[in-house]
Amino acid sequence: MSLLLHATILIAFPFAAQLVIGAMLATMVWIGAVQTTVPAQQYYLITLSPHSSEIALSVNTSVFQLGLAVGAGMGGLIVDRYTAAPLGWVGGATVLLGLFFAWLSFSLGRTAASKAVLSK
């Protein structure tokens, strides 16, 4: 749910930022959505690999930092070639892509769990 809110606010941000109060409110909602995603993601990773959770969380943190760097690079290229206007759309589309992969991971996990229960 927080990823969907995150994507929605990024896509709507150019419209909300027409007024200072709109930009402030959108930024607060955006930060809230981002910060609620991290604990849920970490919990999910711990449940996937409880015996190696330290490794899973450290790799997740490294990939998270890599994602920030790639996102900053993409944003820099977009601003260099166009304007800052499409940043919200591109960011929102990227988060929706992440939401798709999260859904895929959950559905694959459920399928594997169902097969394990049926095989017993």
Secondary structure, 3 states (H helix, E strand, C coil): CHHHHHHHHHHHHHHHCCCHHHHHHHHHHHHHHHHHHHHHHHHHHHHHCHHHHHHHHHHHHHHHHHHHHHHHHHHHHHHHHCCCCCHHHHHHHHHHHHHHHHHHHHHHHHHHHHHHHHHC
